[in-house]
Amino acid sequence: MADDARRGGMSRRDKIHSKGPHPPDTPRGDPKRPAQLVAVDGVNGTAVMATARSLATGVRRQNLGISMWDASGIFGEVVVAEDSAGPPTARTLLLLYAADLAVRLRWEIKPALDAGQRVVAVPYVDTAIAFGRAAGLDAEWLADMFSFAPTPGERRLVTAAAAKAISERKGFVEFGCQQLGAAHAGRPRRLLIRRTSAYLRSMSVQRPLARTKKASRTEGWRLASATGRPGS
């Protein structure tokens, strides 16, 4: 594995699930607390992980699982690739993220949910889509690529700014911006991070608005059914 500072500083010691051809032995969860997938997204990897760990407060340790990005180790391969391979593009990084997420779902998230655990994904889909939009990729292409991922039961947005020190950059966005910035003397890094943060905030705001509009339409249909008049 390459030096942590070069690959964004993420330590694999933080992972609670092991890789391999067999799902980890996951303890049976608390029957009083149903299985749930919680998505924690943001640009600051350290802050996102701290939020994920804080969710363990009041929860039996064996009933909480944390799935971190790069469970497959594929991004470590990006770092140690020969210089002749050239720097990755944003599209390449997101294709790799989607492949890594598929591994996480198959070997970490789904087995834990099946065992009745509450699983925290660090990060999940919103972070990847926001990074892609910030890099100028098509929204429909991004939505289609991540359509395989199940909708989380709960979402948490961490608004902390990205880490300044290279050794503290442990998040996917920090890693991605560092990889892309290497090809442009670091100039787009701050701009990409700001844009990603803006897209994450926008997604967080728009989602409850969409639910409110849907609820209003449903209420209108119920009113029309009850009164025999067209709903508003």
C-alpha positions as CSV (number, residue, x, y, z in Angstrom):
1,M,0.0,0.0,0.0
2,A,1.3,3.4,-0.9
3,D,2.1,6.1,1.7
4,D,-1.0,7.5,3.4
5,A,-0.1,11.1,2.6
6,R,0.1,10.4,-1.1
7,R,-3.3,8.6,-1.3
8,G,-5.2,11.0,0.9
9,G,-4.1,9.7,4.3
10,M,-6.9,7.1,4.8
11,S,-5.9,4.4,7.2
12,R,-7.3,0.9,6.5
13,R,-7.2,0.2,10.3
14,D,-10.5,2.2,10.5
15,K,-12.3,-0.5,8.6
16,I,-14.3,-2.9,10.7
17,H,-15.0,-5.5,7.9
18,S,-12.3,-7.6,6.3
19,K,-11.9,-8.1,2.6
20,G,-12.0,-11.4,1.0
21,P,-14.2,-14.0,-0.8
22,H,-16.3,-14.6,2.2
23,P,-18.5,-12.0,4.1
24,P,-17.3,-11.2,7.6
25,D,-18.9,-13.0,10.5
26,T,-21.3,-10.3,11.6
27,P,-23.0,-10.5,15.0
28,R,-26.8,-10.6,15.1
29,G,-28.2,-7.1,15.7
30,D,-30.6,-5.9,18.3
31,P,-34.1,-7.1,17.3
32,K,-35.6,-3.9,18.9
33,R,-33.5,-1.7,16.5
34,P,-34.2,-2.6,12.8
35,A,-31.4,-2.8,10.3
36,Q,-30.7,0.5,8.7
37,L,-28.3,2.0,6.1
38,V,-27.0,5.5,7.1
39,A,-25.2,7.6,4.6
40,V,-22.7,10.1,5.9
41,D,-21.4,12.5,3.2
42,G,-19.0,15.5,3.1
43,V,-15.7,16.6,1.8
44,N,-13.6,16.3,5.0
45,G,-12.8,12.7,5.5
46,T,-11.7,13.0,9.1
47,A,-14.9,14.9,10.1
48,V,-17.1,12.5,8.2
49,M,-15.5,9.5,10.0
50,A,-15.9,11.3,13.4
51,T,-19.6,11.8,12.6
52,A,-20.0,8.1,11.7
53,R,-18.3,7.1,15.0
54,S,-20.5,9.5,17.0
55,L,-23.6,7.6,15.7
56,A,-22.4,4.7,17.9
57,T,-23.3,6.6,21.0
58,G,-26.1,4.8,22.7
59,V,-25.9,1.9,20.3
60,R,-24.5,-1.5,21.2
61,R,-21.1,-1.8,19.5
62,Q,-22.0,-5.1,17.9
63,N,-25.0,-3.5,16.3
64,L,-23.2,-0.8,14.4
65,G,-21.0,-1.3,11.3
66,I,-19.0,1.3,9.4
67,S,-18.2,0.8,5.7
68,M,-15.4,3.1,4.4
69,W,-14.5,4.0,0.9
70,D,-11.7,2.0,-0.8
71,A,-12.7,-1.3,0.8
72,S,-11.4,-2.9,-2.4
73,G,-8.0,-1.2,-2.2
74,I,-8.4,0.0,-5.8
75,F,-7.4,3.6,-5.1
76,G,-4.2,2.5,-3.6
77,E,-3.4,1.0,-7.1
78,V,-4.1,4.4,-8.6
79,V,-1.5,6.0,-6.4
80,V,1.2,3.4,-7.1
81,A,0.5,3.4,-10.9
82,E,3.5,4.2,-13.1
83,D,3.9,7.8,-14.2
84,S,3.4,6.7,-17.8
85,A,-0.2,5.9,-16.9
86,G,-0.8,9.6,-16.4
87,P,-3.1,11.2,-13.8
88,P,-6.7,9.9,-13.6
89,T,-9.6,11.9,-14.9
90,A,-12.7,12.7,-12.8
91,R,-14.6,10.2,-14.8
92,T,-12.1,7.5,-14.1
93,L,-12.1,8.2,-10.4
94,L,-15.9,8.0,-10.3
95,L,-15.9,4.7,-12.2
96,L,-13.5,3.3,-9.7
97,Y,-15.6,4.7,-6.8
98,A,-18.7,2.9,-8.3
99,A,-16.7,-0.3,-8.6
100,D,-15.5,0.1,-5.0
101,L,-19.0,0.8,-3.7
102,A,-20.3,-2.4,-5.4
103,V,-17.6,-4.3,-3.4
104,R,-18.7,-2.5,-0.2
105,L,-22.3,-3.3,-0.8
106,R,-21.6,-7.0,-1.6
107,W,-19.1,-7.8,1.2
108,E,-19.8,-5.3,3.9
109,I,-23.1,-3.4,3.8
110,K,-25.5,-6.1,2.7
111,P,-24.2,-8.9,5.0
112,A,-24.4,-6.4,8.0
113,L,-28.0,-5.3,7.1
114,D,-29.0,-9.0,6.7
115,A,-27.7,-9.6,10.2
116,G,-29.8,-6.8,11.6
117,Q,-27.1,-4.2,12.0
118,R,-27.2,-0.5,11.5
119,V,-24.6,0.3,8.9
120,V,-22.9,3.7,8.3
121,A,-21.5,4.2,4.8
122,V,-18.6,6.7,4.8
123,P,-19.1,8.3,2.4
124,Y,-21.9,7.1,0.2
125,V,-23.5,8.2,-3.2
126,D,-24.1,11.9,-2.6
127,T,-20.4,12.6,-2.2
128,A,-19.5,10.9,-5.4
129,I,-22.3,12.6,-7.4
130,A,-21.4,16.1,-6.0
131,F,-17.8,15.6,-6.9
132,G,-18.7,14.5,-10.4
133,R,-21.0,17.5,-10.9
134,A,-18.3,19.8,-9.5
135,A,-15.9,18.3,-12.1
136,G,-18.4,19.0,-14.9
137,L,-19.8,15.5,-15.5
138,D,-23.3,14.9,-16.7
139,A,-25.9,14.6,-14.0
140,E,-27.9,11.9,-15.8
141,W,-24.7,9.8,-16.4
142,L,-23.9,10.1,-12.7
143,A,-27.4,9.1,-11.5
144,D,-27.5,6.2,-13.9
145,M,-24.1,4.9,-12.8
146,F,-25.0,4.9,-9.1
147,S,-28.6,3.7,-9.6
148,F,-27.6,0.2,-8.3
149,A,-27.0,1.6,-4.8
150,P,-30.0,1.3,-2.4
151,T,-31.5,4.4,-0.9
152,P,-30.2,5.0,2.7
153,G,-32.7,5.1,5.5
154,E,-31.0,8.1,6.9
155,R,-28.6,10.8,5.6
156,R,-26.1,13.0,7.4
157,L,-24.3,15.9,5.7
158,V,-21.0,17.0,7.3
159,T,-20.3,20.6,6.3
160,A,-16.7,20.8,7.6
161,A,-14.2,22.2,5.1
162,A,-11.6,20.0,3.6
163,A,-8.4,19.5,5.5
164,K,-5.4,21.7,4.7
165,A,-2.6,19.3,5.7
166,I,-2.0,16.5,3.2
167,S,-1.6,14.0,6.0
168,E,-5.1,14.8,7.2
169,R,-6.8,14.4,3.8
170,K,-8.6,11.1,4.3
171,G,-11.8,11.6,2.3
172,F,-12.7,10.6,-1.2
173,V,-13.1,14.3,-2.3
174,E,-9.8,15.3,-0.8
175,F,-8.1,12.3,-2.5
176,G,-9.8,13.0,-5.8
177,C,-9.0,16.7,-5.8
178,Q,-5.4,16.0,-4.9
179,Q,-5.1,13.5,-7.8
180,L,-6.7,15.9,-10.3
181,G,-4.8,18.9,-8.9
182,A,-1.4,17.1,-9.5
183,A,-2.0,17.5,-13.2
184,H,-2.6,21.3,-12.9
185,A,-0.2,22.5,-10.3
186,G,-2.9,22.2,-7.6
187,R,-4.9,25.2,-9.0
188,P,-8.3,23.5,-9.4
189,R,-8.2,21.8,-6.0
190,R,-9.8,24.5,-3.9
191,L,-12.3,25.3,-6.6
192,L,-13.3,21.7,-6.9
193,I,-13.7,21.3,-3.2
194,R,-15.8,24.5,-3.0
195,R,-18.0,23.3,-5.8
196,T,-18.4,19.8,-4.3
197,S,-19.5,21.3,-1.0
198,A,-22.0,23.6,-2.8
199,Y,-23.5,20.6,-4.7
200,L,-23.8,18.6,-1.4
201,R,-25.6,21.4,0.3
202,S,-27.9,21.9,-2.7
203,M,-28.7,18.2,-2.8
204,S,-29.4,18.2,1.0
205,V,-31.8,21.2,0.6
206,Q,-33.6,20.0,-2.6
207,R,-34.3,16.5,-1.2
208,P,-36.7,17.5,1.6
209,L,-38.3,20.0,-0.8
210,A,-39.0,17.2,-3.2
211,R,-40.5,15.1,-0.4
212,T,-42.7,18.0,0.6
213,K,-44.0,18.5,-2.9
214,K,-44.8,14.8,-3.2
215,A,-46.6,14.8,0.1
216,S,-48.6,17.8,-1.0
217,R,-49.7,16.0,-4.2
218,T,-50.6,12.9,-2.2
219,E,-52.6,15.0,0.2
220,G,-54.4,16.7,-2.7
221,W,-55.3,13.3,-4.2
222,R,-56.6,12.2,-0.8
223,L,-58.7,15.3,-0.5
224,A,-60.1,14.8,-4.0
225,S,-61.0,11.3,-3.2
226,A,-62.8,12.3,0.1
227,T,-64.7,15.3,-1.4
228,G,-65.2,14.3,-5.0
229,R,-63.5,17.5,-6.1
230,P,-60.2,17.8,-8.0
231,G,-57.1,18.1,-5.7
232,S,-55.0,21.2,-5.7
